């Protein structure tokens, strides 16, 4: 897990998000040990894990699509709009 201060995260947020790997975590903290303040976690960015996708199988869509024969009767409804 990577820890970075809030001020740095504000400057580099798009870069941080783009570089996150699935499951990787970035902890953003507030406070400064030099000022005597206690470091406090204010946010966590966690890269989304990609769900495993089943490989495509040839012919898996057979029977799921019905193709109707050419039918010109539906065009009669648009007769007023056609030249």
C-alpha positions in Angstrom: 0.0 0.0 0.0 1.2 3.5 -0.9 0.7 6.4 1.4 0.8 10.0 0.2 -0.2 13.3 1.8 -3.4 15.0 0.9 -1.7 18.0 -0.7 0.2 15.7 -3.1 -2.9 13.7 -3.9 -4.8 16.9 -4.9 -2.1 17.7 -7.4 -1.7 14.2 -8.8 -5.2 12.7 -8.6 -5.7 11.9 -12.3 -2.2 10.4 -12.5 -2.8 8.3 -9.3 -6.1 6.9 -10.6 -4.6 6.1 -14.0 -1.7 4.2 -12.5 -3.7 2.1 -10.1 -3.5 -1.6 -10.7 -6.5 -3.9 -9.8 -6.5 -4.4 -6.1 -3.8 -1.9 -5.4 -4.4 0.6 -2.7 -3.3 4.2 -2.1 -3.9 5.7 1.3 -4.2 9.5 1.5 -3.4 11.1 4.8 -3.7 14.5 6.4 -1.5 16.1 8.9 2.3 16.6 9.1 4.7 15.0 11.5 6.9 18.0 11.3 4.2 20.3 12.7 3.5 17.8 15.6 0.1 16.9 14.1 -1.0 13.3 14.1 -1.2 11.7 10.7 -4.8 10.8 9.9 -6.1 8.7 7.0 -8.7 10.7 5.1 -9.3 8.5 2.0 -8.3 5.3 0.2 -8.2 4.7 -3.5 -8.5 1.1 -4.5 -8.1 -0.2 -8.0 -11.1 -2.1 -9.1 -10.6 -5.8 -9.7 -11.8 -6.8 -13.1 -14.2 -9.7 -13.1 -13.0 -12.7 -15.1 -14.7 -12.8 -18.5 -15.7 -16.1 -20.0 -14.1 -16.7 -23.4 -16.4 -16.3 -26.4 -17.7 -19.4 -28.0 -18.4 -19.6 -31.7 -22.1 -20.1 -32.3 -23.2 -19.1 -28.8 -25.8 -16.7 -30.1 -27.6 -19.2 -32.4 -31.3 -19.0 -31.9 -31.3 -15.7 -30.0 -32.0 -13.5 -33.0 -35.1 -13.7 -35.2 -34.9 -12.2 -38.7 -38.2 -11.4 -40.3 -38.6 -11.6 -44.1 -38.8 -8.3 -46.0 -42.1 -6.7 -45.3 -43.3 -3.5 -47.0 -46.7 -3.3 -45.3 -45.2 -1.3 -42.4 -44.2 1.4 -44.9 -48.0 2.2 -45.5 -48.0 3.9 -42.1 -45.4 6.4 -43.4 -47.1 7.1 -46.7 -47.9 10.7 -45.8 -44.2 11.4 -45.0 -42.7 9.8 -48.1 -42.3 11.7 -51.4 
